[in-house]
Protein backbone atom coordinates (compact mmCIF):
# COMPACT_ATOMS: atom_id res chain seq x y z
CA UNK A 1 0.00 0.00 0.00
CA UNK A 2 1.27 3.46 -0.89
CA UNK A 3 0.82 5.71 2.13
CA UNK A 4 2.53 8.72 0.57
CA UNK A 5 0.61 11.87 -0.25
CA UNK A 6 0.26 12.81 -3.92
CA UNK A 7 3.31 14.61 -5.26
CA UNK A 8 1.41 17.74 -6.30
CA UNK A 9 0.00 18.14 -2.78
CA UNK A 10 3.46 17.83 -1.20
CA UNK A 11 4.94 20.36 -3.64
CA UNK A 12 2.15 22.90 -3.19
CA UNK A 13 2.45 22.68 0.60
CA UNK A 14 6.22 23.18 0.55
CA UNK A 15 5.93 26.12 -1.85
CA UNK A 16 3.63 27.83 0.65
CA UNK A 17 5.89 27.05 3.62
CA UNK A 18 8.99 28.39 1.86
CA UNK A 19 7.11 31.47 0.62
CA UNK A 20 6.30 32.41 4.23
CA UNK A 21 10.07 32.65 4.76
CA UNK A 22 10.55 34.67 1.57
CA UNK A 23 12.11 31.76 -0.36
CA UNK A 24 10.71 31.18 -3.85
CA UNK A 25 10.22 27.68 -5.20
CA UNK A 26 9.50 27.56 -8.92
CA UNK A 27 8.00 24.58 -10.71
CA UNK A 28 10.15 24.34 -13.83
CA UNK A 29 8.45 21.19 -15.06
CA UNK A 30 5.13 19.73 -13.93
CA UNK A 31 5.30 15.96 -13.50
CA UNK A 32 2.81 13.27 -12.60
CA UNK A 33 0.40 14.60 -9.97
CA UNK A 34 0.11 11.43 -7.96
CA UNK A 35 3.55 9.83 -7.96
CA UNK A 36 6.10 11.83 -9.92
CA UNK A 37 9.67 11.89 -8.63
CA UNK A 38 10.91 15.28 -7.43
CA UNK A 39 14.25 16.70 -8.57
CA UNK A 40 15.35 19.94 -6.95
CA UNK A 41 17.84 22.54 -8.11
CA UNK A 42 18.89 24.67 -5.15
CA UNK A 43 20.14 27.93 -6.61
CA UNK A 44 22.59 29.48 -4.12
CA UNK A 45 22.27 32.84 -5.93
CA UNK A 46 26.04 33.03 -6.43
CA UNK A 47 26.29 31.23 -9.78
CA UNK A 48 26.34 27.77 -8.18
CA UNK A 49 23.66 25.20 -7.50
CA UNK A 50 23.11 21.85 -5.83
CA UNK A 51 20.83 19.24 -7.36
CA UNK A 52 18.96 16.78 -5.16
CA UNK A 53 16.95 13.84 -6.35
CA UNK A 54 14.37 11.88 -4.42
CA UNK A 55 15.11 8.18 -3.96
CA UNK A 56 13.72 5.32 -1.94
CA UNK A 57 16.16 3.98 0.69
CA UNK A 58 15.09 1.29 3.20
CA UNK A 59 11.37 2.03 2.58
CA UNK A 60 11.93 5.74 3.18
CA UNK A 61 11.91 8.60 0.67
CA UNK A 62 15.18 10.49 1.06
CA UNK A 63 17.24 12.97 -0.94
CA UNK A 64 20.65 12.45 -2.46
CA UNK A 65 22.93 15.02 -4.01
CA UNK A 66 23.67 14.49 -7.69
CA UNK A 67 26.77 16.67 -7.49
CA UNK A 68 28.45 15.32 -4.37
CA UNK A 69 32.04 16.44 -5.01
CA UNK A 70 31.44 20.10 -5.87
CA UNK A 71 28.64 22.54 -6.57
CA UNK A 72 27.35 22.67 -10.13
CA UNK A 73 27.42 25.89 -12.07
CA UNK A 74 23.89 27.03 -12.84
CA UNK A 75 24.38 25.94 -16.47
CA UNK A 76 25.48 22.44 -15.38
CA UNK A 77 22.48 22.14 -13.07
CA UNK A 78 20.10 23.27 -15.81
CA UNK A 79 21.62 20.78 -18.26
CA UNK A 80 21.15 17.97 -15.72
CA UNK A 81 17.48 18.94 -15.26
CA UNK A 82 16.92 18.96 -19.02
CA UNK A 83 18.45 15.49 -19.32
CA UNK A 84 16.28 14.13 -16.51
CA UNK A 85 13.13 15.55 -18.12
CA UNK A 86 13.90 13.51 -21.23
CA UNK A 87 14.59 10.34 -19.21
CA UNK A 88 11.58 10.54 -16.88
CA UNK A 89 8.61 12.50 -18.25
CA UNK A 90 6.71 11.98 -14.96
CA UNK A 91 9.33 13.78 -12.83
CA UNK A 92 8.85 17.21 -11.30
CA UNK A 93 11.69 19.71 -11.73
CA UNK A 94 11.81 22.45 -9.11
CA UNK A 95 14.12 25.38 -8.48
CA UNK A 96 14.60 26.84 -5.03
CA UNK A 97 16.38 30.18 -4.64
CA UNK A 98 17.96 29.96 -1.20
CA UNK A 99 21.38 31.30 -0.22
CA UNK A 100 21.30 28.98 2.80
CA UNK A 101 20.89 25.92 0.56
CA UNK A 102 17.81 24.52 2.30
CA UNK A 103 15.80 21.95 0.36
CA UNK A 104 12.47 22.66 2.10
CA UNK A 105 11.02 19.19 1.59
CA UNK A 106 10.44 16.38 4.08
CA UNK A 107 13.10 13.72 4.17
CA UNK A 108 16.72 13.60 5.11
CA UNK A 109 19.68 13.95 2.77
CA UNK A 110 21.60 10.70 2.39
CA UNK A 111 25.04 10.44 0.84
CA UNK A 112 25.66 7.09 -0.83
BAMARTI-683065 format. One record per residue (C-alpha): residue number from 1; x, y, z; residue in three letters. Coordinates in steps of 0.001 Angstrom, whole numbers, always signed. Example, Ala and Ser with C-alpha at 12.3 -4.5 7.8 and 13.67 -1.06 7.14 Angstrom:
// residues 2
<rec 1, <+12300, -4500, +7800>, ALA>;
<rec 2, <+13670, -1060, +7140>, SER>;
//
This chain:
// residues 112
<rec 1, <+0, +0, +0>, UNK>;
<rec 2, <+1275, +3464, -894>, UNK>;
<rec 3, <+822, +5707, +2127>, UNK>;
<rec 4, <+2531, +8719, +566>, UNK>;
<rec 5, <+612, +11866, -248>, UNK>;
<rec 6, <+255, +12809, -3918>, UNK>;
<rec 7, <+3311, +14612, -5261>, UNK>;
<rec 8, <+1412, +17741, -6298>, UNK>;
<rec 9, <+1, +18143, -2777>, UNK>;
<rec 10, <+3462, +17828, -1205>, UNK>;
<rec 11, <+4941, +20359, -3636>, UNK>;
<rec 12, <+2153, +22900, -3186>, UNK>;
<rec 13, <+2447, +22682, +605>, UNK>;
<rec 14, <+6220, +23181, +552>, UNK>;
<rec 15, <+5927, +26117, -1855>, UNK>;
<rec 16, <+3630, +27834, +647>, UNK>;
<rec 17, <+5888, +27054, +3620>, UNK>;
<rec 18, <+8994, +28394, +1862>, UNK>;
<rec 19, <+7111, +31474, +625>, UNK>;
<rec 20, <+6298, +32409, +4232>, UNK>;
<rec 21, <+10071, +32645, +4764>, UNK>;
<rec 22, <+10548, +34667, +1574>, UNK>;
<rec 23, <+12105, +31761, -358>, UNK>;
<rec 24, <+10711, +31178, -3847>, UNK>;
<rec 25, <+10216, +27681, -5201>, UNK>;
<rec 26, <+9501, +27563, -8919>, UNK>;
<rec 27, <+8000, +24582, -10710>, UNK>;
<rec 28, <+10146, +24344, -13826>, UNK>;
<rec 29, <+8448, +21193, -15056>, UNK>;
<rec 30, <+5129, +19726, -13931>, UNK>;
<rec 31, <+5300, +15964, -13497>, UNK>;
<rec 32, <+2810, +13265, -12602>, UNK>;
<rec 33, <+399, +14602, -9970>, UNK>;
<rec 34, <+115, +11427, -7961>, UNK>;
<rec 35, <+3548, +9830, -7958>, UNK>;
<rec 36, <+6104, +11827, -9918>, UNK>;
<rec 37, <+9665, +11890, -8626>, UNK>;
<rec 38, <+10914, +15282, -7427>, UNK>;
<rec 39, <+14252, +16700, -8574>, UNK>;
<rec 40, <+15346, +19944, -6952>, UNK>;
<rec 41, <+17836, +22543, -8109>, UNK>;
<rec 42, <+18890, +24666, -5151>, UNK>;
<rec 43, <+20136, +27933, -6610>, UNK>;
<rec 44, <+22586, +29479, -4125>, UNK>;
<rec 45, <+22268, +32836, -5930>, UNK>;
<rec 46, <+26038, +33035, -6431>, UNK>;
<rec 47, <+26288, +31225, -9776>, UNK>;
<rec 48, <+26343, +27767, -8177>, UNK>;
<rec 49, <+23664, +25200, -7497>, UNK>;
<rec 50, <+23110, +21852, -5834>, UNK>;
<rec 51, <+20834, +19240, -7364>, UNK>;
<rec 52, <+18964, +16782, -5160>, UNK>;
<rec 53, <+16945, +13840, -6350>, UNK>;
<rec 54, <+14373, +11878, -4419>, UNK>;
<rec 55, <+15110, +8178, -3964>, UNK>;
<rec 56, <+13717, +5317, -1938>, UNK>;
<rec 57, <+16155, +3976, +690>, UNK>;
<rec 58, <+15087, +1291, +3204>, UNK>;
<rec 59, <+11371, +2032, +2579>, UNK>;
<rec 60, <+11934, +5743, +3181>, UNK>;
<rec 61, <+11914, +8597, +673>, UNK>;
<rec 62, <+15182, +10489, +1057>, UNK>;
<rec 63, <+17243, +12973, -938>, UNK>;
<rec 64, <+20647, +12447, -2462>, UNK>;
<rec 65, <+22930, +15025, -4013>, UNK>;
<rec 66, <+23665, +14487, -7691>, UNK>;
<rec 67, <+26769, +16671, -7492>, UNK>;
<rec 68, <+28450, +15319, -4372>, UNK>;
<rec 69, <+32037, +16441, -5011>, UNK>;
<rec 70, <+31437, +20100, -5874>, UNK>;
<rec 71, <+28637, +22538, -6568>, UNK>;
<rec 72, <+27350, +22669, -10131>, UNK>;
<rec 73, <+27417, +25894, -12071>, UNK>;
<rec 74, <+23888, +27026, -12835>, UNK>;
<rec 75, <+24381, +25945, -16467>, UNK>;
<rec 76, <+25481, +22444, -15385>, UNK>;
<rec 77, <+22480, +22141, -13074>, UNK>;
<rec 78, <+20101, +23273, -15813>, UNK>;
<rec 79, <+21620, +20782, -18264>, UNK>;
<rec 80, <+21150, +17972, -15717>, UNK>;
<rec 81, <+17484, +18943, -15257>, UNK>;
<rec 82, <+16918, +18963, -19022>, UNK>;
<rec 83, <+18449, +15488, -19325>, UNK>;
<rec 84, <+16281, +14131, -16509>, UNK>;
<rec 85, <+13134, +15551, -18116>, UNK>;
<rec 86, <+13901, +13509, -21232>, UNK>;
<rec 87, <+14589, +10340, -19215>, UNK>;
<rec 88, <+11580, +10540, -16879>, UNK>;
<rec 89, <+8611, +12500, -18250>, UNK>;
<rec 90, <+6710, +11983, -14959>, UNK>;
<rec 91, <+9333, +13777, -12831>, UNK>;
<rec 92, <+8851, +17207, -11296>, UNK>;
<rec 93, <+11688, +19713, -11726>, UNK>;
<rec 94, <+11812, +22446, -9115>, UNK>;
<rec 95, <+14123, +25378, -8484>, UNK>;
<rec 96, <+14605, +26839, -5026>, UNK>;
<rec 97, <+16383, +30177, -4638>, UNK>;
<rec 98, <+17957, +29964, -1199>, UNK>;
<rec 99, <+21381, +31300, -219>, UNK>;
<rec 100, <+21301, +28982, +2802>, UNK>;
<rec 101, <+20895, +25915, +565>, UNK>;
<rec 102, <+17806, +24521, +2298>, UNK>;
<rec 103, <+15804, +21949, +358>, UNK>;
<rec 104, <+12469, +22665, +2102>, UNK>;
<rec 105, <+11020, +19186, +1591>, UNK>;
<rec 106, <+10438, +16384, +4077>, UNK>;
<rec 107, <+13104, +13722, +4173>, UNK>;
<rec 108, <+16716, +13600, +5111>, UNK>;
<rec 109, <+19676, +13953, +2770>, UNK>;
<rec 110, <+21595, +10698, +2390>, UNK>;
<rec 111, <+25042, +10443, +839>, UNK>;
<rec 112, <+25656, +7088, -827>, UNK>;
//
